[in-house]
Amino acid sequence: MKRIAIICAAGLDNFIDPIIEGLADEYNIKKFIVRNKWEIHNAIHWGDIIFFEWCNEVAVMGTNYKGIQGKKVIIRLHSYEIFAGHANQINWDTVNKLIFVAPHIKEILNEISPGLLDQVDSEVIYNGVDVKNIPYTERSPGHNIAWVGYISYKKNPPMALQILKVLARGIYNTDLYYTLHIAGSFQDIRYKIYLEHMIREIGLEKNVKWHGWVTDMESFWKDMNYLLHTSIHEGHSLAITEAMTRGIKPVIHNFRGARELYSNHDSSMGILFNTVDEAANRIMIKEYESKWYRDWVIDHQWTLAHQLEEIKKVIEGVQ
């Protein structure tokens, strides 16, 4: 049986475990969390098929290592890697397949690095969630707004505060009407200083609840009415997909690619927003279609089962 080495930098294996578990019955598969080039080399020597989770510096070192010659190599590119310049340092002669998580990520890479995609076979495989194990609940408009993810500039948390300000005071003139529940840890201490300062300055102390890094997301999602997603850039957000699968209304900033992912339905007018006023309106309006949110995920095959099927095809195709 061919051995598949899943290679991932320490701290970046959040998304790969469900895939490994889903493939373990059919493949001799092993995850390698690597911290230096020697650990990367050891992982490469173990595997027959090398799967780099993230097209980052680990994949750069791995594909430029002479010991990878003769191996079958797959790289999955999520999002940030295209801006870090890693793709231009990959030895594409050693790579059999490049996986993107969304079409617009592929388009942006092609714009940033023209001609690069001519060097490697690529395809899009969307991130998937385990819909069978995510409970669906019919939800309705309410006052609890979830904000989920690492707290960083990409996630654009200052916009969330501005939206909350419109909701909490600008329209209803009450401090207690809406609550923003933030689940995530800070990637930059400057954001902690800034956000805590702004919350005090604009009078939202009673409207923001910090949950920190949440391990029990099942409990966190239980009372949420909305997912507010303010990112300036995303690939294919699992937080959005999971919220929709649960029947929670997503309110999504119109980052590049968002319209193609979420807007082919009349109800999309109640999902995407460009401005803080539009976001507040998406939350205040009565339009709320729990079943449609979940059906959207299933109809577009953003499921773990489908993701596993597509990855299996890639693995079989490179052997």
C-alpha positions as CSV (number, residue, x, y, z in Angstrom):
1,M,0.0,0.0,0.0
2,K,1.3,3.4,-1.0
3,R,2.3,5.6,2.0
4,I,0.9,9.2,2.0
5,A,2.8,11.7,4.1
6,I,0.7,14.8,5.0
7,I,3.2,17.5,5.8
8,C,2.2,20.6,7.7
9,A,3.9,23.4,9.6
10,A,3.3,23.4,13.4
11,G,0.2,25.3,14.3
12,L,-1.4,25.0,10.8
13,D,-3.0,21.6,10.9
14,N,-6.5,22.9,11.8
15,F,-8.1,21.9,8.6
16,I,-6.4,18.6,7.7
17,D,-7.4,16.2,10.5
18,P,-10.9,15.5,9.2
19,I,-9.4,14.7,5.8
20,I,-6.8,12.3,7.3
21,E,-9.5,10.6,9.3
22,G,-11.6,10.2,6.2
23,L,-8.8,8.7,4.2
24,A,-7.3,6.5,6.9
25,D,-9.4,3.4,6.1
26,E,-8.2,3.3,2.5
27,Y,-4.6,4.6,2.7
28,N,-1.5,4.2,4.8
29,I,-1.5,7.8,5.8
30,K,0.5,9.8,8.4
31,K,0.6,13.4,9.5
32,F,3.9,15.1,10.0
33,I,4.0,18.3,11.9
34,V,7.3,19.9,10.9
35,R,9.4,22.6,12.5
36,N,12.6,22.5,10.4
37,K,14.0,21.2,7.2
38,W,15.3,17.9,8.7
39,E,11.7,17.0,9.8
40,I,10.5,17.9,6.3
41,H,13.2,15.6,4.8
42,N,12.3,12.8,7.1
43,A,8.6,13.0,6.2
44,I,9.5,13.0,2.5
45,H,11.6,9.9,2.9
46,W,8.8,8.1,4.6
47,G,6.1,8.8,2.0
48,D,5.5,7.6,-1.5
49,I,2.9,10.4,-2.0
50,I,3.7,13.7,-0.5
51,F,0.8,16.0,0.4
52,F,1.8,19.5,1.5
53,E,-1.0,21.1,3.5
54,W,-0.4,24.8,2.6
55,C,1.7,26.2,-0.3
56,N,4.1,27.9,2.2
57,E,7.7,27.8,3.2
58,V,7.4,24.1,4.2
59,A,6.4,23.3,0.6
60,V,9.2,25.5,-0.7
61,M,11.8,23.6,1.3
62,G,10.3,20.3,0.5
63,T,9.9,20.7,-3.3
64,N,13.5,22.0,-3.5
65,Y,14.9,19.1,-1.6
66,K,16.6,16.6,-3.9
67,G,15.2,13.7,-1.9
68,I,11.7,14.5,-3.3
69,Q,12.7,13.4,-6.8
70,G,10.7,10.4,-7.8
71,K,7.9,11.0,-5.3
72,K,4.3,12.0,-6.2
73,V,3.6,15.5,-4.9
74,I,0.4,17.3,-4.1
75,I,0.1,20.8,-2.7
76,R,-3.0,22.4,-1.3
77,L,-3.1,26.2,-1.5
78,H,-5.6,27.9,0.8
79,S,-5.2,31.7,0.5
80,Y,-2.5,33.7,2.3
81,E,0.3,31.8,0.5
82,I,-0.2,33.7,-2.8
83,F,0.5,37.0,-1.1
84,A,3.5,35.7,0.8
85,G,5.3,34.9,-2.5
86,H,5.8,31.2,-1.7
87,A,4.3,30.0,-4.9
88,N,7.1,31.6,-6.9
89,Q,9.7,29.7,-4.9
90,I,8.2,26.2,-5.3
91,N,10.0,23.8,-7.6
92,W,7.0,23.0,-9.8
93,D,8.9,20.4,-11.7
94,T,8.4,18.1,-8.7
95,V,4.7,18.8,-8.2
96,N,2.0,16.6,-9.8
97,K,-1.1,18.5,-8.6
98,L,-1.9,21.9,-7.1
99,I,-5.3,22.1,-5.3
100,F,-7.1,25.4,-4.8
101,V,-9.9,25.8,-2.3
102,A,-11.8,28.3,-4.4
103,P,-11.8,29.6,-8.0
104,H,-11.0,33.2,-7.1
105,I,-7.8,32.1,-5.3
106,K,-6.6,30.5,-8.6
107,E,-7.5,33.7,-10.5
108,I,-5.6,35.9,-8.1
109,L,-2.5,33.7,-8.2
110,N,-2.6,33.9,-12.0
111,E,-2.8,37.7,-11.8
112,I,0.1,37.9,-9.3
113,S,2.3,35.3,-10.9
114,P,1.4,35.2,-14.7
115,G,2.5,31.9,-16.3
116,L,2.9,30.0,-13.1
117,L,-0.1,27.9,-13.6
118,D,1.3,26.7,-16.9
119,Q,3.9,24.8,-14.9
120,V,1.5,22.6,-12.9
121,D,-1.7,20.7,-13.2
122,S,-4.3,22.3,-10.9
123,E,-8.0,22.1,-9.9
124,V,-10.4,23.5,-7.3
125,I,-11.6,21.3,-4.4
126,Y,-13.8,23.3,-2.0
127,N,-13.4,22.9,1.8
128,G,-16.1,20.6,3.2
129,V,-17.8,20.2,6.5
130,D,-19.3,17.0,8.0
131,V,-22.9,17.8,7.5
132,K,-24.0,14.5,9.0
133,N,-22.6,15.5,12.4
134,I,-23.5,19.2,12.4
135,P,-26.9,19.6,13.9
136,Y,-29.5,21.7,12.1
137,T,-31.8,24.0,14.0
138,E,-34.5,26.3,12.6
139,R,-33.3,29.7,13.7
140,S,-34.8,33.2,13.5
141,P,-33.7,36.9,13.9
142,G,-32.3,37.6,17.3
143,H,-29.6,39.6,19.2
144,N,-26.6,37.3,19.3
145,I,-24.0,37.9,16.6
146,A,-21.0,35.5,16.3
147,W,-17.6,36.6,15.0
148,V,-15.3,33.7,14.6
149,G,-11.6,33.4,13.7
150,Y,-8.1,34.5,14.5
151,I,-8.2,38.1,15.4
152,S,-6.0,39.7,12.8
153,Y,-6.0,42.5,10.2
154,K,-7.3,40.1,7.5
155,K,-10.4,39.4,9.5
156,N,-11.1,43.1,9.8
157,P,-12.5,43.2,13.4
158,P,-12.7,47.1,13.5
159,M,-15.5,46.8,10.9
160,A,-17.4,44.5,13.2
161,L,-17.3,47.2,15.9
162,Q,-18.6,49.9,13.5
163,I,-21.5,47.6,12.5
164,L,-22.3,46.9,16.1
165,K,-22.3,50.6,16.9
166,V,-24.9,51.1,14.2
167,L,-27.0,48.3,15.6
168,A,-26.6,49.1,19.3
169,R,-27.0,52.9,19.3
170,G,-27.3,54.5,15.9
171,I,-30.7,52.8,15.2
172,Y,-32.1,51.4,18.5
173,N,-30.5,53.9,20.9
174,T,-29.9,51.2,23.5
175,D,-26.7,49.6,24.8
176,L,-28.1,46.2,25.4
177,Y,-29.9,45.2,22.2
178,Y,-27.2,43.3,20.2
179,T,-24.2,41.4,21.5
180,L,-21.1,40.6,19.5
181,H,-19.7,37.2,20.6
182,I,-16.0,37.0,19.5
183,A,-14.5,33.5,19.4
184,G,-10.8,33.6,18.6
185,S,-7.4,34.4,19.8
186,F,-5.2,37.4,19.0
187,Q,-2.5,37.1,16.4
188,D,-1.2,40.6,17.0
189,I,-1.2,42.2,20.5
190,R,-1.7,45.6,18.8
191,Y,-5.2,44.5,17.9
192,K,-6.0,43.6,21.5
193,I,-4.9,47.1,22.6
194,Y,-6.8,48.8,19.8
195,L,-10.1,46.9,20.0
196,E,-10.3,47.2,23.8
197,H,-9.6,50.9,23.5
198,M,-12.2,51.4,20.8
199,I,-14.9,49.4,22.6
200,R,-14.5,51.8,25.5
201,E,-14.3,54.9,23.4
202,I,-17.5,54.2,21.4
203,G,-19.4,52.8,24.4
204,L,-19.8,49.1,23.5
205,E,-18.5,47.5,26.7
206,K,-21.9,45.9,27.3
207,N,-22.2,44.8,23.7
208,V,-19.1,42.7,23.2
209,K,-18.3,39.4,24.8
210,W,-14.8,37.9,24.5
211,H,-14.9,34.1,24.4
212,G,-11.2,33.6,23.6
213,W,-10.1,30.5,21.7
214,V,-13.2,28.2,21.9
215,T,-12.7,24.4,21.9
216,D,-16.4,23.6,22.4
217,M,-17.8,25.3,19.3
218,E,-21.0,23.2,19.6
219,S,-22.0,25.1,22.7
220,F,-20.8,28.4,21.2
221,W,-23.0,28.2,18.2
222,K,-26.1,27.1,20.1
223,D,-27.6,30.5,20.8
224,M,-26.2,32.4,17.8
225,N,-28.6,34.1,15.4
226,Y,-26.0,35.4,12.9
227,L,-22.4,35.0,11.8
228,L,-20.9,38.3,11.0
229,H,-17.9,37.8,8.6
230,T,-15.9,41.0,8.0
231,S,-12.8,39.6,6.4
232,I,-11.1,41.6,3.6
233,H,-10.0,38.4,2.0
234,E,-10.9,34.7,2.2
235,G,-10.5,31.5,0.3
236,H,-13.4,29.3,1.2
237,S,-14.3,30.0,4.8
238,L,-15.2,26.9,6.9
239,A,-16.7,29.2,9.6
240,I,-19.3,30.5,7.1
241,T,-20.0,27.0,5.8
242,E,-20.4,25.6,9.3
243,A,-22.7,28.4,10.3
244,M,-24.9,28.0,7.2
245,T,-25.0,24.2,7.8
246,R,-26.4,24.9,11.3
247,G,-29.1,27.1,9.9
248,I,-27.4,30.4,11.0
249,K,-27.7,33.4,8.8
250,P,-24.3,34.6,7.6
251,V,-23.7,38.3,7.0
252,I,-20.7,38.4,4.8
253,H,-18.4,41.3,3.7
254,N,-18.2,41.3,-0.1
255,F,-14.5,40.3,-0.4
256,R,-13.3,39.3,-3.8
257,G,-14.9,35.9,-4.7
258,A,-17.7,36.2,-2.2
259,R,-20.3,37.1,-4.8
260,E,-19.4,34.0,-6.8
261,L,-19.6,31.8,-3.7
262,Y,-22.8,33.1,-2.1
263,S,-24.9,35.2,-4.4
264,N,-26.8,33.0,-7.0
265,H,-30.1,33.2,-5.1
266,D,-32.5,36.0,-4.3
267,S,-31.8,35.5,-0.6
268,S,-28.2,36.6,-1.2
269,M,-29.4,40.2,-1.0
270,G,-29.8,39.5,2.7
271,I,-26.3,37.9,3.0
272,L,-23.6,40.1,1.4
273,F,-22.7,43.6,2.3
274,N,-20.4,46.4,1.2
275,T,-20.9,49.0,3.9
276,V,-21.5,49.0,7.7
277,D,-25.0,50.3,7.1
278,E,-25.8,47.5,4.7
279,A,-24.4,44.9,7.2
280,A,-26.7,46.4,10.0
281,N,-29.6,46.2,7.6
282,R,-28.9,42.5,6.8
283,I,-29.1,41.8,10.5
284,M,-32.2,43.9,11.2
285,I,-34.4,42.7,8.3
286,K,-36.8,39.9,8.9
287,E,-35.6,37.8,6.0
288,Y,-34.2,34.7,7.6
289,E,-34.1,31.3,5.8
290,S,-32.4,28.6,7.9
291,K,-33.2,25.8,5.6
292,W,-31.9,27.7,2.5
293,Y,-28.6,28.3,4.3
294,R,-28.1,24.6,4.9
295,D,-29.4,23.6,1.5
296,W,-26.9,26.0,-0.1
297,V,-24.0,24.1,1.5
298,I,-25.4,20.7,0.5
299,D,-26.4,21.7,-3.0
300,H,-22.9,23.1,-3.7
301,Q,-21.3,19.9,-2.3
302,W,-19.4,21.8,0.4
303,T,-19.4,18.6,2.4
304,L,-16.6,16.6,3.8
305,A,-17.8,13.5,2.0
306,H,-17.5,15.3,-1.4
307,Q,-14.2,16.8,-0.5
308,L,-12.8,13.4,0.4
309,E,-14.1,11.9,-2.9
310,E,-12.3,14.6,-4.9
311,I,-9.1,14.3,-3.0
312,K,-9.2,10.5,-3.5
313,K,-9.4,11.1,-7.2
314,V,-6.3,13.3,-7.1
315,I,-4.4,10.7,-5.1
316,E,-5.4,7.9,-7.5
317,G,-4.5,10.2,-10.4
318,V,-1.0,10.9,-9.4
319,Q,0.0,7.3,-8.6
